[in-house]
Amino acid sequence: MASTRDVIIQSERFHEAAAFYRDVLGFEQTVDRERLLGFETGSFQLFVEPGHLPGTVFDIEFPDFAAARDLLLRQGCTIVDEDPAVPRCHVRDPHGFLFNICQADAEPAST
């Protein structure tokens, strides 16, 4: 298991959020998809996608996504959002921390 440089936020004002990070903060846009925009910040890659997940989501890769998902559920985590096609899911741990788990060889932060 390893964390990535990826940080994900969701915004119900997706286009306004993208404009803020690109035009106001001046982050270089590195990913441009219909429902996902990525920005290089220097220290981490910021991804913005439409949605309403509260807070910042950190990205953690696992060599075996299914096994990691099952382990986390057995340890009291809950699935907040899931996309089996990627595969990836947003998980809230028993202490309230929200993070994204994905397959280590999967493309990060895809929706």
C-alpha positions in Angstrom: 0.0 0.0 0.0 1.2 3.5 -0.8 -0.3 6.9 -0.9 0.0 8.9 -4.1 0.5 12.6 -4.8 -3.2 12.8 -5.7 -5.8 14.8 -3.7 -9.4 14.8 -4.8 -12.1 17.3 -4.1 -15.7 17.2 -5.3 -17.7 20.3 -5.9 -21.3 20.9 -6.9 -19.9 24.0 -8.6 -17.5 22.0 -10.7 -16.7 24.6 -13.4 -16.4 27.4 -10.8 -14.0 25.3 -8.7 -11.9 24.5 -11.8 -11.7 28.2 -12.8 -10.6 29.1 -9.3 -7.7 26.6 -9.2 -6.7 27.4 -12.8 -7.3 31.2 -13.0 -7.1 32.5 -9.5 -4.4 30.2 -8.0 -2.6 29.7 -11.3 -2.3 25.9 -11.1 -1.3 24.3 -14.4 -4.1 22.2 -15.7 -2.8 18.7 -16.5 -6.0 16.6 -16.9 -9.0 17.7 -18.9 -11.9 15.2 -19.0 -15.6 15.8 -19.0 -16.0 14.9 -15.3 -12.4 15.3 -14.0 -9.9 18.1 -14.1 -6.4 17.8 -12.7 -4.0 20.6 -11.6 -0.3 20.4 -10.8 0.3 22.3 -7.5 4.0 21.6 -7.1 3.6 19.3 -4.1 0.6 17.3 -5.1 -1.8 16.7 -8.0 -5.2 18.2 -7.3 -8.2 16.6 -9.0 -11.6 18.3 -9.1 -14.7 16.3 -10.0 -18.5 17.0 -9.8 -20.1 15.8 -6.7 -20.8 16.5 -3.0 -18.3 14.5 -0.9 -17.4 16.6 2.1 -13.8 17.5 2.6 -10.6 16.6 0.9 -10.0 13.0 -0.3 -6.5 11.5 -0.3 -5.6 8.7 -2.7 -4.2 5.4 -1.5 -3.2 2.6 -3.9 -3.3 -1.1 -3.0 -1.8 -4.0 -5.0 -5.0 -5.9 -4.5 -8.0 -3.5 -4.5 -10.6 -6.1 -3.6 -8.7 -7.5 -0.7 -8.0 -4.0 0.7 -11.7 -3.1 0.3 -12.8 -6.2 2.2 -10.2 -5.7 4.9 -11.2 -2.0 5.4 -14.9 -2.9 5.7 -14.1 -5.6 8.3 -12.2 -3.0 10.2 -15.1 -0.7 10.5 -14.7 1.5 7.4 -17.8 2.4 5.3 -18.0 2.9 1.6 -19.2 6.4 0.7 -19.0 6.1 -3.1 -17.8 3.4 -5.4 -17.0 3.0 -9.1 -16.3 -0.7 -9.8 -15.4 0.1 -13.4 -12.1 1.8 -12.3 -12.0 0.1 -9.7 -12.0 2.6 -6.8 -14.1 3.7 -3.9 -14.2 6.5 -1.3 -13.9 5.1 2.2 -14.6 6.7 5.5 -12.5 5.2 8.3 -13.8 4.7 11.9 -12.2 8.0 12.9 -13.9 10.1 10.2 -11.1 10.3 7.7 -12.2 10.1 4.0 -9.9 8.6 1.4 -10.0 7.0 -2.0 -8.7 3.5 -2.5 -7.7 2.2 -5.9 -5.8 -0.6 -7.6 -2.1 0.2 -7.7 -1.9 -0.2 -11.5 -5.2 1.7 -12.2 -5.3 5.2 -13.5 -5.6 7.5 -10.5 -8.7 9.5 -9.7 -10.8 8.5 -12.7 -14.5 8.8 -12.6 
